[in-house]
Amino acid sequence: MKHFLTLLDYSPAEIQHLLDLAIRLKKAYKSGGNKPILQGKTLALLFQKPSLRTRTSFELGMVHLGGYALSLSPAEVKMGVRETPADVARVLSGYVSAVMARVLRHEDILELAEYSTIPVINGLSDYNHPAQALTDLLTILEARGRLAGQRVVYLGDGNNVSRSLLFGAMMTGVDFVLASPSKYMLSEEDFEMADSIKVDGAKFSTYIDPVEAVQNADVLYTDVWTSMGQEAETAERLRVFPPYQINNDLLKHAKPDAIVMHCLPAHRGEEIASEPLDGPQSVVFSQAENRLHAQKAILAHLLASE
């Protein structure tokens, strides 16, 4: 059974296939609409965390491809409280063609996949966010014309988003830079994994100094400093992260044509100032739109007949 739990489950060739598929599906949609290749297929959207882009992109992705999506709120299922992930997996396997789950703990998505007889898609976990990373690679490819050799600088917390982007970068020849306070860096295990999967030309580096990190950057990327579930750390994070804010002063140290990215939602005035977010170098809202097309590629790959 093929799932989409982490980019690590896919080869560089398969990642490239998904990107090519997303480009074709986007072009077809813009040219009049997608073919109903998922007619008769159903997708359950299972949420432990709220979502705007994840729900909308997966639900409309199914609709555009001729399928149907059913959204299940945290209060309805209470997975892990009312029912175990294993029992939820067994039940939904008898109802739908696939499950997209946005969960608190990565262990829950792994348990869903273990006991499911249908594809399971990771819409976010505390470990990674592979659907977002695929979208990010698609957006960089469109905006910069290529992936190999691009210098992508991620500023801020070493979290699930940065981890997925690191792995995706290593499989597509991207130069990935993480600029973060030492306490909030990704782990040595993450970097060892990245080193084991990188293709020719891909490399990664870390910096404490954000100004030094963004030198010659093609892409500046950030995410919220305090993710859901980390609210108790808010005061400390607001104290240490301000030097890593993407603002016009920091942007001046990157390449003149560098693009600005954010996976949203954005806390304006914290990890990113409004000027670069709304400015001419921002591709943030194109990036958000691309969630739809990247998600279609995942769905088509897992559910469409050959």
GIDA-V708522 format. One record per helix or strand. SS is the DSSP state (H for helix, E for strand). FROM is the first residue (numbers start at 0). TO is the last residue. Records with the same first field share a line. If there is no record, write none. Layout:
BEGIN
SS = FROM-TO, FROM-TO
END
This chain:
BEGIN
E = 3-3, 41-46, 67-71, 78-78, 82-82, 97-101, 118-123, 150-154, 174-178, 202-206, 218-221, 245-245, 258-261, 267-267, 271-271, 281-281
H = 6-8, 11-29, 52-63, 73-76, 84-92, 105-114, 129-143, 159-169, 181-183, 187-196, 209-212, 230-239, 241-243, 247-250, 273-277, 283-302
END
